[in-house]
Amino acid sequence: MGNQIILWRHGQTEWNVANKFQGHTDIPLNEVGKFQASHAAPIIAAMDPTMIIASDLVRAQSTAHELVKLTGLEVLTDPRLRETNCGNWEGLTGDEIRKVDLANLREWSMGGDNPAGTVGERRSEVGARGVAAITEALAGKENQRLVVATHGGTSRTIIGSFLDLPIPYWSRVGGLSNAQWSILEESPKGWLLVEHNAGSIPEPVYGEESGAVIPDSVR
């Protein structure tokens, strides 16, 4: 086989449930999130991963370490796998942002490459740093099954980048639920998305930054 990338979103946080933009804010898993991570880890462990890399934010680290308990693999921490820096939107709910920054939120939600929260990151920037982290981890290696413990928004930019999709189409990749995963696989045709938003228990997609359904007020 060629290399595989398992993009694993962290478990649920209280800010996910409240639909607050988390971004770089270091929010821990709630009790549901801890259960989700511990429930998903044996399934991913059964895929025989060979490497684990993770965002340095605690919600991703806690999720990754559930897999460490089962595999004994070391986690390589890389801050380039963080969620999007959401600038002035961090800590606010989607409804709160719509009251003060509707135009920017509308453009961003519909796939624009404008900076999140005015002073935050562009999608293109997030995708570039995420792809760089993964590319470096896989450099010179073959037949690896790399688990990337990261975030919903970051995962979508990584998928869009590896599939060579135009940036406006990245938002058409469906959201990734908490503790669920997507798999990219290397092939002679390039990278393929062979599994998306997979998991043993169907979960809602919380958080607009991670691809939740866009409210009519933003359309």
Residue, then its C-alpha position, 0 to 999 in steps of 0.5 A: m500500500g501507499n501511505q495513508i493519513i487518518l485525520w482524527r478530530h478531537g472529542q467534544t468540548e463544552w465550546n463545541v456544544a455551545n457553538k463557540f469558535q475555539g480556534h487557538t483557545d485551549i479548551p479541554l475535552n468534556e466528559v462526553g469528549k473523553f468517552q468519545a476519544s476512548h471509544a474511537a481509539p480501539i477502532i483506530a488502533a485496530m487499523d495498525p497505525t505506524m505513527i501519530i502526530a497531533s496538534d499541541l492544543v489539549r483537546a487534540q493531545s488528550t484524544a491522541h493519548e487515548l490511542v497511545k495507551l493502546t499502541g505504545l506509539e509516541v506522539l509527535t506534537d506539531p503546532r501546525l496542526r492547530e485549529t484555525n486562528c479565528g481572531n476576534w471570533e474566538g469565544l463567540t457563538g455563531d449567533e453572536i458573530r452574526k450580530v457584529d460581523l455578518a458580512n465577514l462570517r457570510e463570506w468565510s462560511m460560504g468558502g471564502d479565503n478571507p481571514a477568520g475573525t478579521v485578524g485570524e488566519r485564512r483557509s489557505e494558510v491553515g491548509a499550507r501549515g497542516v500539509a507541511a506538518i504531514t509531509e514532513a512526518l511522511a518524508g522518506k517513508e513508505n507504507q505508513r498509516l499516519v494518525v493525525a489528531t487535529h481539528g475539524g476545520t484544519s482537517r477540511t483544509i488538509i483534505g482540500s489541499f491534498l485533493d487539489l480542490p480549488i479553495p472555494y470548494w473546500s467548504r463542500v467537504g462535509g463537516l467532521s464530527n467529534a472523535q470521528w475520522s477521515i482517511l486519505e490514501e496515496s495512489p498512482k492517481g494522487w491522494l484519494l479520500v477513501e473514508h470521510n466522517a467515519g466512526s462507530i456511533p453517528e455524531p452530530v457535527y458541532g461548531e460552524e468552524s468545523g463544518a456544521v450546517i450553515p444557518d439561513s441567516v448566513r446564506 
